[in-house]
Amino acid sequence: MALTLNVNGKDYTVDVEPETPLLWVLRDNMGLIGTKYGCGIARCGACTVHVDGQPTRSCTTQASLAVGKKTVTIEGLSADSKHPVQVAGSSLRSRSVAGASPARSWPPRPCSRSARVRPTPTSTPRWN
């Protein structure tokens, strides 16, 4: 189904199912990748956009609910990327990429066997 959405002051017509999350329409159909996927359950705020001036979690908002409304993403805050939120997001992305360690594993493991907590006969944990 074709939906017409006003995003960052520009009208976009996209051919998506009405129940498609707004986040994926913004990212996949419009190429606006500044809005991020975080938790997928509207708790973390990484997907927040403004729909008619109200903060909205786009990961759980159907695209059809934004029809006829004005949506603003992080890209639409300023044309020259000088808005404080855009500047902060840019510096955070560069730091997180530079600080990432491919050697990390999840769940984290102790460095050695001696770092593990071992219960004593009194069941009081102690570090060895």
Contacts in CASP RR format, 6 or more apart in sequence:
PFRMAT RR
TARGET T0000
AUTHOR 0000-0000-0000
METHOD contacts of the structure
MODEL  1
MALTLNVNGKDYTVDVEPETPLLWVLRDNMGLIGTKYGCGIARCGACTVH
VDGQPTRSCTTQASLAVGKKTVTIEGLSADSKHPVQVAGSSLRSRSVAGA
SPARSWPPRPCSRSARVRPTPTSTPRWN
1 15 0 8 1.000
1 16 0 8 1.000
1 17 0 8 1.000
1 18 0 8 1.000
2 13 0 8 1.000
2 14 0 8 1.000
2 15 0 8 1.000
3 13 0 8 1.000
3 14 0 8 1.000
3 15 0 8 1.000
3 16 0 8 1.000
3 18 0 8 1.000
3 25 0 8 1.000
3 63 0 8 1.000
3 64 0 8 1.000
3 67 0 8 1.000
4 11 0 8 1.000
4 12 0 8 1.000
4 13 0 8 1.000
4 67 0 8 1.000
4 68 0 8 1.000
5 11 0 8 1.000
5 12 0 8 1.000
5 14 0 8 1.000
5 25 0 8 1.000
5 63 0 8 1.000
5 66 0 8 1.000
5 67 0 8 1.000
5 68 0 8 1.000
5 71 0 8 1.000
6 12 0 8 1.000
6 68 0 8 1.000
6 69 0 8 1.000
6 70 0 8 1.000
6 71 0 8 1.000
7 26 0 8 1.000
7 30 0 8 1.000
7 32 0 8 1.000
7 71 0 8 1.000
7 72 0 8 1.000
7 73 0 8 1.000
8 32 0 8 1.000
8 71 0 8 1.000
8 72 0 8 1.000
8 73 0 8 1.000
8 75 0 8 1.000
8 76 0 8 1.000
9 70 0 8 1.000
9 72 0 8 1.000
9 76 0 8 1.000
12 29 0 8 1.000
12 30 0 8 1.000
14 25 0 8 1.000
14 29 0 8 1.000
14 30 0 8 1.000
14 63 0 8 1.000
16 25 0 8 1.000
16 29 0 8 1.000
16 63 0 8 1.000
18 62 0 8 1.000
18 63 0 8 1.000
18 64 0 8 1.000
19 62 0 8 1.000
19 63 0 8 1.000
19 64 0 8 1.000
20 62 0 8 1.000
20 63 0 8 1.000
21 58 0 8 1.000
21 59 0 8 1.000
21 60 0 8 1.000
21 61 0 8 1.000
21 62 0 8 1.000
21 63 0 8 1.000
22 49 0 8 1.000
22 56 0 8 1.000
22 58 0 8 1.000
22 59 0 8 1.000
22 61 0 8 1.000
22 62 0 8 1.000
22 63 0 8 1.000
22 65 0 8 1.000
22 66 0 8 1.000
22 71 0 8 1.000
23 35 0 8 1.000
23 37 0 8 1.000
23 47 0 8 1.000
23 58 0 8 1.000
23 59 0 8 1.000
23 61 0 8 1.000
25 63 0 8 1.000
26 32 0 8 1.000
26 35 0 8 1.000
26 49 0 8 1.000
26 58 0 8 1.000
26 71 0 8 1.000
26 73 0 8 1.000
27 33 0 8 1.000
27 34 0 8 1.000
27 35 0 8 1.000
27 37 0 8 1.000
32 73 0 8 1.000
32 75 0 8 1.000
34 73 0 8 1.000
34 74 0 8 1.000
34 75 0 8 1.000
35 46 0 8 1.000
35 47 0 8 1.000
35 48 0 8 1.000
35 49 0 8 1.000
35 58 0 8 1.000
35 73 0 8 1.000
35 74 0 8 1.000
36 46 0 8 1.000
36 47 0 8 1.000
37 46 0 8 1.000
37 47 0 8 1.000
37 59 0 8 1.000
38 44 0 8 1.000
38 45 0 8 1.000
38 46 0 8 1.000
38 47 0 8 1.000
38 59 0 8 1.000
39 45 0 8 1.000
39 46 0 8 1.000
39 59 0 8 1.000
40 47 0 8 1.000
40 59 0 8 1.000
40 60 0 8 1.000
41 59 0 8 1.000
41 60 0 8 1.000
42 57 0 8 1.000
42 59 0 8 1.000
42 60 0 8 1.000
45 57 0 8 1.000
47 57 0 8 1.000
47 58 0 8 1.000
47 59 0 8 1.000
48 55 0 8 1.000
48 56 0 8 1.000
48 57 0 8 1.000
48 58 0 8 1.000
49 55 0 8 1.000
49 56 0 8 1.000
49 58 0 8 1.000
49 71 0 8 1.000
49 72 0 8 1.000
49 73 0 8 1.000
49 74 0 8 1.000
50 56 0 8 1.000
50 71 0 8 1.000
50 72 0 8 1.000
51 61 0 8 1.000
51 65 0 8 1.000
51 66 0 8 1.000
51 69 0 8 1.000
51 70 0 8 1.000
51 71 0 8 1.000
52 69 0 8 1.000
52 70 0 8 1.000
53 70 0 8 1.000
53 72 0 8 1.000
74 85 0 8 1.000
74 86 0 8 1.000
74 89 0 8 1.000
77 83 0 8 1.000
77 85 0 8 1.000
77 86 0 8 1.000
78 86 0 8 1.000
81 87 0 8 1.000
81 90 0 8 1.000
110 116 0 8 1.000
114 128 0 8 1.000
115 127 0 8 1.000
115 128 0 8 1.000
116 128 0 8 1.000
117 125 0 8 1.000
117 126 0 8 1.000
117 127 0 8 1.000
118 125 0 8 1.000
118 126 0 8 1.000
118 128 0 8 1.000
119 125 0 8 1.000
120 126 0 8 1.000
END
